[in-house]
Amino acid sequence: MTVPVNDLGISSPGRIHPRVDQIGSGLDVWAVRTGPAGGAAQRARLRAAGFHRMAARMIPDAPAADVERLAQWITCSSTSTTSRTKAPWAAPRRR
């Protein structure tokens, strides 16, 4: 079996969470609600950054809520300091 090599030269099986698009939509809603993406241009930049896809590739077998939480964390880590005051880990965990 040949394992593809990604752009960074790291071998990976190329798996992605099956609900990646729904996770991306949830991330969009969260970003508007909490502040990292208030306007249309910010939402477009956030979507283009692909943080939801990054999270979906990192943990493809995890529950969708956990993948979305990771995407939120990545978003907070990659946006302005102001946005980090509303970090996803500060919110109570939903079950």
C-alpha contacts under 8 A as a table, 3 or more apart, distances in Angstrom:
res1	aa1	res2	aa2	distance
3	V	11	S	6.15
3	V	12	S	6.20
3	V	13	P	5.66
4	P	11	S	5.88
4	P	12	S	6.05
4	P	13	P	6.39
4	P	14	G	7.24
5	V	8	L	7.68
5	V	9	G	5.43
5	V	10	I	5.42
5	V	11	S	4.38
5	V	12	S	6.08
6	N	9	G	5.38
6	N	10	I	5.61
6	N	11	S	6.36
6	N	12	S	6.78
7	D	10	I	7.43
12	S	15	R	7.96
14	G	57	R	7.45
15	R	57	R	6.15
15	R	60	P	6.39
16	I	20	V	7.33
16	I	53	R	7.65
16	I	56	A	5.32
16	I	57	R	4.53
16	I	58	M	7.80
16	I	59	I	7.74
16	I	60	P	4.93
17	H	20	V	5.53
17	H	56	A	4.86
17	H	57	R	6.48
17	H	59	I	7.22
17	H	60	P	4.07
17	H	61	D	6.39
17	H	62	A	7.85
17	H	64	A	7.84
18	P	60	P	7.53
19	R	22	Q	5.39
19	R	23	I	6.20
19	R	64	A	6.85
20	V	23	I	5.01
20	V	24	G	6.16
20	V	52	H	6.79
20	V	53	R	6.34
20	V	56	A	6.03
21	D	24	G	4.98
21	D	25	S	6.31
22	Q	25	S	5.03
22	Q	26	G	6.19
23	I	26	G	5.04
23	I	27	L	6.12
23	I	52	H	6.33
23	I	64	A	6.73
23	I	65	A	7.93
23	I	67	V	7.33
23	I	68	E	5.55
24	G	27	L	4.99
24	G	28	D	6.24
24	G	47	R	7.46
24	G	52	H	5.21
24	G	53	R	7.55
24	G	68	E	7.73
25	S	28	D	5.05
25	S	29	V	6.42
26	G	29	V	5.17
26	G	30	W	6.19
26	G	68	E	7.18
27	L	30	W	5.02
27	L	31	A	5.98
27	L	52	H	7.07
27	L	68	E	6.52
27	L	71	A	7.11
27	L	72	Q	6.65
28	D	31	A	5.12
28	D	32	V	6.31
28	D	37	A	7.75
28	D	43	R	6.84
28	D	46	L	7.93
28	D	47	R	7.47
29	V	32	V	5.34
29	V	33	R	6.18
30	W	33	R	5.06
30	W	34	T	5.99
30	W	72	Q	7.93
31	A	34	T	5.35
31	A	35	G	5.66
31	A	36	P	5.11
31	A	37	A	5.10
31	A	38	G	7.37
31	A	43	R	7.81
32	V	35	G	5.45
32	V	36	P	6.61
32	V	37	A	5.01
32	V	38	G	5.08
32	V	39	G	7.85
32	V	43	R	7.70
33	R	38	G	7.89
34	T	37	A	8.00
34	T	83	S	7.64
34	T	86	K	6.30
35	G	38	G	5.67
35	G	83	S	6.12
35	G	86	K	7.85
36	P	42	Q	7.68
36	P	75	T	7.90
36	P	76	C	7.62
36	P	79	T	6.87
36	P	80	S	7.81
36	P	83	S	5.45
37	A	40	A	7.67
37	A	42	Q	4.82
37	A	43	R	5.04
37	A	46	L	7.10
38	G	42	Q	6.41
38	G	43	R	7.02
39	G	42	Q	5.27
39	G	43	R	6.22
40	A	43	R	5.06
40	A	44	A	6.16
41	A	44	A	5.11
41	A	45	R	6.24
42	Q	45	R	5.09
42	Q	46	L	6.10
43	R	46	L	5.07
43	R	47	R	6.10
44	A	47	R	5.12
44	A	48	A	6.06
45	R	48	A	5.03
45	R	49	A	6.13
46	L	49	A	5.13
46	L	50	G	6.96
46	L	51	F	7.56
47	R	50	G	5.53
47	R	51	F	7.50
50	G	53	R	5.13
50	G	54	M	6.28
51	F	54	M	4.96
51	F	55	A	6.23
51	F	71	A	5.52
51	F	74	I	6.48
51	F	75	T	6.47
52	H	55	A	5.22
52	H	56	A	6.07
52	H	67	V	7.73
52	H	68	E	6.88
52	H	71	A	5.05
53	R	56	A	4.89
53	R	57	R	6.14
54	M	57	R	5.26
54	M	58	M	6.27
54	M	71	A	7.44
55	A	58	M	5.02
55	A	59	I	6.38
55	A	67	V	5.77
55	A	68	E	7.41
55	A	70	L	5.93
55	A	71	A	5.29
55	A	74	I	7.92
56	A	59	I	5.64
56	A	60	P	5.28
56	A	67	V	6.01
57	R	60	P	5.45
59	I	62	A	5.60
59	I	67	V	6.71
60	P	67	V	7.96
62	A	66	D	6.37
62	A	67	V	6.51
63	P	66	D	5.42
63	P	67	V	6.55
64	A	67	V	5.04
64	A	68	E	6.12
65	A	68	E	5.09
65	A	69	R	6.15
66	D	69	R	4.97
66	D	70	L	6.25
67	V	70	L	5.09
67	V	71	A	6.22
68	E	71	A	4.94
68	E	72	Q	6.18
69	R	72	Q	5.01
69	R	73	W	6.29
69	R	88	P	6.71
69	R	89	W	7.97
70	L	73	W	5.00
70	L	74	I	6.20
71	A	74	I	5.05
71	A	75	T	6.08
72	Q	75	T	4.99
72	Q	76	C	6.17
72	Q	87	A	7.68
72	Q	88	P	6.07
73	W	76	C	5.11
73	W	77	S	6.09
73	W	87	A	6.95
73	W	88	P	6.28
73	W	89	W	7.52
74	I	77	S	5.02
74	I	78	S	6.15
75	T	78	S	5.14
75	T	79	T	6.12
76	C	79	T	5.37
76	C	80	S	7.57
76	C	83	S	6.32
76	C	84	R	5.29
76	C	87	A	6.24
76	C	88	P	7.98
77	S	84	R	7.23
79	T	83	S	6.52
79	T	84	R	7.53
80	S	83	S	5.50
80	S	84	R	6.91
81	T	84	R	5.23
81	T	85	T	7.21
82	T	85	T	5.86
83	S	86	K	5.89
83	S	87	A	7.21
84	R	87	A	4.99
86	K	90	A	6.95
87	A	90	A	5.56
87	A	91	A	7.46
88	P	91	A	5.54
89	W	92	P	7.46
89	W	93	R	7.94
